[in-house]
Amino acid sequence: MKINEGGLDRTVRIVVGVALVALSATGTIGIWGYIGVVPLLTGIAGVCPAYSLLGINTCPMKKDA
């Protein structure tokens, strides 16, 4: 899969993911906070399956012709 997330997008996903998992692990929010694993993993990988389905690309790299 091609990278379809830009730097800011990836950073925001990682920060939000870590925050949700940390809040859930400390019991501040419920178990649903572990959903933060999804943005964390997509931010680390740089690939968002939903972006691929919708044709969105926030990566500033050149697009294939």
DOGU-913555 format. One record per residue (C-alpha): residue in one letter; z, y, x. Coordinates in steps of 0.05 Angstrom, whole numbers, plus 5000, padded with zeros to 4 digits. Last residue first. Layout:
<atoms>
+-----+------+------+------+
| res |    z |    y |    x |
+-----+------+------+------+
|   A |    Z |    Y |    X |
...
+-----+------+------+------+
</atoms>
This chain:
<atoms>
+-----+------+------+------+
| res |    z |    y |    x |
+-----+------+------+------+
|   A | 4726 | 5194 | 5020 |
|   D | 4797 | 5175 | 5039 |
|   K | 4849 | 5230 | 5028 |
|   K | 4875 | 5269 | 5088 |
|   M | 4950 | 5268 | 5095 |
|   P | 4993 | 5318 | 5056 |
|   C | 5030 | 5263 | 5018 |
|   T | 5047 | 5285 | 4947 |
|   N | 4999 | 5235 | 4916 |
|   I | 4996 | 5222 | 4841 |
|   G | 4945 | 5174 | 4812 |
|   L | 4990 | 5153 | 4754 |
|   L | 4993 | 5080 | 4774 |
|   S | 5001 | 5096 | 4847 |
|   Y | 5055 | 5148 | 4833 |
|   A | 5093 | 5096 | 4792 |
|   P | 5090 | 5047 | 4850 |
|   C | 5122 | 5099 | 4897 |
|   V | 5109 | 5088 | 4970 |
|   G | 5143 | 5125 | 5027 |
|   A | 5182 | 5062 | 5046 |
|   I | 5248 | 5099 | 5057 |
|   G | 5238 | 5143 | 4996 |
|   T | 5218 | 5084 | 4953 |
|   L | 5280 | 5046 | 4977 |
|   L | 5328 | 5104 | 4962 |
|   P | 5294 | 5122 | 4897 |
|   V | 5306 | 5050 | 4872 |
|   V | 5375 | 5040 | 4903 |
|   G | 5400 | 5098 | 4862 |
|   I | 5400 | 5051 | 4802 |
|   Y | 5468 | 5033 | 4832 |
|   G | 5494 | 5091 | 4792 |
|   W | 5491 | 5049 | 4729 |
|   I | 5555 | 5015 | 4752 |
|   G | 5594 | 5075 | 4728 |
|   I | 5607 | 5142 | 4760 |
|   T | 5664 | 5163 | 4805 |
|   G | 5679 | 5090 | 4822 |
|   T | 5672 | 5099 | 4897 |
|   A | 5612 | 5052 | 4900 |
|   S | 5579 | 5088 | 4841 |
|   L | 5585 | 5156 | 4873 |
|   A | 5559 | 5128 | 4939 |
|   V | 5500 | 5094 | 4905 |
|   L | 5482 | 5157 | 4868 |
|   A | 5488 | 5201 | 4929 |
|   V | 5448 | 5154 | 4973 |
|   G | 5392 | 5152 | 4923 |
|   V | 5392 | 5227 | 4911 |
|   V | 5389 | 5241 | 4986 |
|   I | 5334 | 5188 | 4998 |
|   R | 5292 | 5212 | 4940 |
|   V | 5298 | 5285 | 4960 |
|   T | 5277 | 5269 | 5032 |
|   R | 5218 | 5227 | 5009 |
|   D | 5192 | 5282 | 4964 |
|   L | 5201 | 5334 | 5018 |
|   G | 5163 | 5292 | 5069 |
|   G | 5105 | 5274 | 5023 |
|   E | 5100 | 5210 | 4982 |
|   N | 5036 | 5169 | 4973 |
|   I | 5038 | 5122 | 5033 |
|   K | 4984 | 5070 | 5024 |
|   M | 5000 | 5000 | 5000 |
+-----+------+------+------+
</atoms>
